[in-house]
Amino acid sequence: MDKISFIFKELKKLYPNDFIGSNISKDPFQVLIGTVLSHQTRDERTIMAAKNLFSKYPDAFSLAKAEVDDVRKLIKPVGMYNVKAKRIIQISRILVEKYNGEVPRNYGEVVSLPGVGRKTANILFSFAYDSNKHIAVDTHVHKIANRLGLVNTKTPDQTEQELYKVIPRSEWKNVNTLFVQHGQQICKARPLCSKCPLTKYCKYYKTVIKPAEK
């Protein structure tokens, strides 16, 4: 069994359940806005803020009319809530004005929205539109892909492009869900390598952790 196949086989055994991360629904609008809220914020705090927000403003039409102060209070659990409150209202207004309140299915139109980068767009297409054409790379995916030696990159965008070259397309959609869980549970800033089934293929373990144990 090759390295890539082994990694995905072991991670699927470790994390067999469906994982939605910070997404509380598969509604494209809510996935989009929820992902914007999730930037630099832990999942549990994003979920709390998203539930507060969508209980009052479930769609683009309602959020486009919202007052910034009200939205700010609802999403206060997340980091940078002042900036994000203005941004998600701005996104909602664009969706109403240009797309009749719908989130476009055109990738270029999605990443043209304010504050929406490739990671956010890839999560949208993977989770809301059930696409297997994208790899959503966040800090967990970027860190683990480099630690495992799958890539040697400096930025998440670079990591995304390199992963397309080495990961079979059938696994693209699984990269984010599996790597994020692994980053949260085991491959943390201080990794719990003794609990990790991937050490025999892990560049970081072989070059940093194991030598330090001697």
C-alpha positions as a Python dict, from the first residue, in 0.01 Angstrom:
ca = {
    (1, 'M'): (0, 0, 0),
    (2, 'D'): (143, 339, -97),
    (3, 'K'): (182, 631, 142),
    (4, 'I'): (-129, 824, 27),
    (5, 'S'): (-356, 520, 43),
    (6, 'F'): (-224, 434, 389),
    (7, 'I'): (-283, 785, 521),
    (8, 'F'): (-645, 797, 406),
    (9, 'K'): (-717, 440, 519),
    (10, 'E'): (-587, 513, 871),
    (11, 'L'): (-759, 852, 901),
    (12, 'K'): (-1092, 705, 793),
    (13, 'K'): (-1058, 440, 1063),
    (14, 'L'): (-973, 706, 1317),
    (15, 'Y'): (-1259, 940, 1214),
    (16, 'P'): (-1539, 721, 1075),
    (17, 'N'): (-1828, 958, 1140),
    (18, 'D'): (-1959, 1235, 918),
    (19, 'F'): (-1790, 1562, 1000),
    (20, 'I'): (-1948, 1899, 932),
    (21, 'G'): (-1697, 2118, 1112),
    (22, 'S'): (-1854, 2456, 1177),
    (23, 'N'): (-2135, 2404, 925),
    (24, 'I'): (-2477, 2380, 1086),
    (25, 'S'): (-2663, 2319, 760),
    (26, 'K'): (-2603, 2245, 393),
    (27, 'D'): (-2785, 2556, 279),
    (28, 'P'): (-2539, 2737, 47),
    (29, 'F'): (-2600, 3078, 204),
    (30, 'Q'): (-2551, 2948, 555),
    (31, 'V'): (-2241, 2748, 460),
    (32, 'L'): (-2092, 3057, 294),
    (33, 'I'): (-2165, 3295, 581),
    (34, 'G'): (-2076, 3035, 843),
    (35, 'T'): (-1738, 2980, 680),
    (36, 'V'): (-1669, 3354, 676),
    (37, 'L'): (-1754, 3358, 1048),
    (38, 'S'): (-1518, 3065, 1109),
    (39, 'H'): (-1200, 3247, 1002),
    (40, 'Q'): (-951, 3233, 1291),
    (41, 'T'): (-1223, 3097, 1521),
    (42, 'R'): (-1275, 2758, 1684),
    (43, 'D'): (-1561, 2545, 1553),
    (44, 'E'): (-1764, 2550, 1874),
    (45, 'R'): (-1762, 2931, 1883),
    (46, 'T'): (-1848, 2952, 1514),
    (47, 'I'): (-2142, 2716, 1563),
    (48, 'M'): (-2269, 2924, 1856),
    (49, 'A'): (-2250, 3246, 1653),
    (50, 'A'): (-2403, 3089, 1342),
    (51, 'K'): (-2700, 2956, 1537),
    (52, 'N'): (-2757, 3298, 1692),
    (53, 'L'): (-2732, 3468, 1354),
    (54, 'F'): (-2943, 3231, 1142),
    (55, 'S'): (-3220, 3208, 1401),
    (56, 'K'): (-3290, 3574, 1322),
    (57, 'Y'): (-3143, 3615, 972),
    (58, 'P'): (-3167, 3280, 790),
    (59, 'D'): (-3118, 3408, 435),
    (60, 'A'): (-2956, 3680, 227),
    (61, 'F'): (-3273, 3891, 206),
    (62, 'S'): (-3310, 3922, 583),
    (63, 'L'): (-2938, 3967, 658),
    (64, 'A'): (-2903, 4232, 387),
    (65, 'K'): (-3148, 4450, 581),
    (66, 'A'): (-2992, 4390, 923),
    (67, 'E'): (-2833, 4655, 1139),
    (68, 'V'): (-2460, 4612, 1198),
    (69, 'D'): (-2497, 4657, 1575),
    (70, 'D'): (-2754, 4378, 1595),
    (71, 'V'): (-2543, 4138, 1386),
    (72, 'R'): (-2235, 4226, 1590),
    (73, 'K'): (-2411, 4119, 1910),
    (74, 'L'): (-2532, 3793, 1757),
    (75, 'I'): (-2190, 3685, 1630),
    (76, 'K'): (-1986, 3808, 1926),
    (77, 'P'): (-1854, 3457, 2006),
    (78, 'V'): (-1631, 3469, 1694),
    (79, 'G'): (-1304, 3650, 1650),
    (80, 'M'): (-1304, 3987, 1469),
    (81, 'Y'): (-1681, 4008, 1502),
    (82, 'N'): (-1685, 4382, 1423),
    (83, 'V'): (-1526, 4330, 1082),
    (84, 'K'): (-1724, 4014, 1010),
    (85, 'A'): (-2059, 4176, 1093),
    (86, 'K'): (-2006, 4442, 827),
    (87, 'R'): (-1870, 4190, 579),
    (88, 'I'): (-2151, 3937, 596),
    (89, 'I'): (-2410, 4214, 556),
    (90, 'Q'): (-2215, 4339, 255),
    (91, 'I'): (-2203, 3989, 105),
    (92, 'S'): (-2578, 3949, 162),
    (93, 'R'): (-2656, 4277, -12),
    (94, 'I'): (-2450, 4173, -315),
    (95, 'L'): (-2628, 3837, -327),
    (96, 'V'): (-2966, 4012, -321),
    (97, 'E'): (-2870, 4278, -577),
    (98, 'K'): (-2685, 4056, -824),
    (99, 'Y'): (-2806, 3700, -768),
    (100, 'N'): (-3164, 3729, -639),
    (101, 'G'): (-3053, 3620, -294),
    (102, 'E'): (-2887, 3300, -414),
    (103, 'V'): (-2523, 3200, -378),
    (104, 'P'): (-2382, 3163, -731),
    (105, 'R'): (-2250, 2828, -852),
    (106, 'N'): (-1981, 2997, -1058),
    (107, 'Y'): (-1647, 2974, -878),
    (108, 'G'): (-1516, 3305, -1008),
    (109, 'E'): (-1828, 3487, -890),
    (110, 'V'): (-1800, 3331, -544),
    (111, 'V'): (-1437, 3433, -488),
    (112, 'S'): (-1519, 3784, -610),
    (113, 'L'): (-1738, 3835, -301),
    (114, 'P'): (-1572, 4047, -29),
    (115, 'G'): (-1377, 3839, 221),
    (116, 'V'): (-1429, 3515, 29),
    (117, 'G'): (-1107, 3339, -64),
    (118, 'R'): (-1032, 2997, -209),
    (119, 'K'): (-1070, 2813, 123),
    (120, 'T'): (-1418, 2955, 181),
    (121, 'A'): (-1521, 2889, -179),
    (122, 'N'): (-1388, 2533, -168),
    (123, 'I'): (-1579, 2457, 151),
    (124, 'L'): (-1894, 2601, -9),
    (125, 'F'): (-1862, 2388, -320),
    (126, 'S'): (-1764, 2074, -127),
    (127, 'F'): (-2026, 2087, 147),
    (128, 'A'): (-2318, 2281, -2),
    (129, 'Y'): (-2288, 2184, -368),
    (130, 'D'): (-2146, 1834, -306),
    (131, 'S'): (-1858, 1892, -548),
    (132, 'N'): (-1551, 1668, -555),
    (133, 'K'): (-1350, 1916, -763),
    (134, 'H'): (-1196, 2114, -478),
    (135, 'I'): (-965, 2073, -179),
    (136, 'A'): (-1043, 2314, 102),
    (137, 'V'): (-713, 2405, 271),
    (138, 'D'): (-723, 2571, 610),
    (139, 'T'): (-445, 2597, 870),
    (140, 'H'): (-494, 2233, 978),
    (141, 'V'): (-469, 2096, 624),
    (142, 'H'): (-170, 2318, 545),
    (143, 'K'): (13, 2214, 862),
    (144, 'I'): (-54, 1840, 834),
    (145, 'A'): (20, 1817, 462),
    (146, 'N'): (360, 1974, 528),
    (147, 'R'): (430, 1765, 839),
    (148, 'L'): (352, 1445, 652),
    (149, 'G'): (581, 1556, 371),
    (150, 'L'): (305, 1550, 111),
    (151, 'V'): (398, 1907, 18),
    (152, 'N'): (669, 2159, 100),
    (153, 'T'): (487, 2490, 90),
    (154, 'K'): (465, 2826, 265),
    (155, 'T'): (97, 2919, 221),
    (156, 'P'): (-241, 2740, 217),
    (157, 'D'): (-298, 2843, -147),
    (158, 'Q'): (32, 2682, -246),
    (159, 'T'): (-62, 2372, -47),
    (160, 'E'): (-394, 2346, -229),
    (161, 'Q'): (-227, 2352, -570),
    (162, 'E'): (35, 2093, -471),
    (163, 'L'): (-222, 1859, -312),
    (164, 'Y'): (-412, 1840, -640),
    (165, 'K'): (-98, 1684, -787),
    (166, 'V'): (-46, 1415, -522),
    (167, 'I'): (-392, 1327, -384),
    (168, 'P'): (-623, 1107, -597),
    (169, 'R'): (-931, 1300, -705),
    (170, 'S'): (-1155, 1050, -529),
    (171, 'E'): (-1012, 1175, -198),
    (172, 'W'): (-1014, 1551, -263),
    (173, 'K'): (-1337, 1606, -75),
    (174, 'N'): (-1208, 1402, 221),
    (175, 'V'): (-886, 1597, 271),
    (176, 'N'): (-1046, 1880, 468),
    (177, 'T'): (-1276, 1669, 684),
    (178, 'L'): (-1008, 1416, 780),
    (179, 'F'): (-712, 1652, 820),
    (180, 'V'): (-912, 1906, 1021),
    (181, 'Q'): (-1025, 1639, 1268),
    (182, 'H'): (-669, 1506, 1292),
    (183, 'G'): (-539, 1858, 1351),
    (184, 'Q'): (-793, 1916, 1627),
    (185, 'Q'): (-745, 1583, 1803),
    (186, 'I'): (-388, 1462, 1751),
    (187, 'C'): (-170, 1667, 1515),
    (188, 'K'): (-195, 1983, 1724),
    (189, 'A'): (61, 2262, 1760),
    (190, 'R'): (228, 2019, 2001),
    (191, 'P'): (144, 1692, 1827),
    (192, 'L'): (43, 1380, 2020),
    (193, 'C'): (263, 1155, 1808),
    (194, 'S'): (230, 859, 2045),
    (195, 'K'): (-139, 842, 1950),
    (196, 'C'): (-88, 891, 1576),
    (197, 'P'): (-107, 596, 1332),
    (198, 'L'): (77, 791, 1060),
    (199, 'T'): (422, 825, 1220),
    (200, 'K'): (589, 573, 992),
    (201, 'Y'): (514, 801, 697),
    (202, 'C'): (547, 1134, 879),
    (203, 'K'): (840, 1354, 782),
    (204, 'Y'): (795, 1575, 1090),
    (205, 'Y'): (800, 1278, 1326),
    (206, 'K'): (1111, 1131, 1164),
    (207, 'T'): (1309, 1454, 1142),
    (208, 'V'): (1195, 1652, 1448),
    (209, 'I'): (1016, 1442, 1710),
    (210, 'K'): (1202, 1110, 1698),
    (211, 'P'): (1555, 1259, 1708),
    (212, 'A'): (1452, 1471, 2009),
    (213, 'E'): (1345, 1156, 2196),
    (214, 'K'): (1697, 1011, 2192),
}
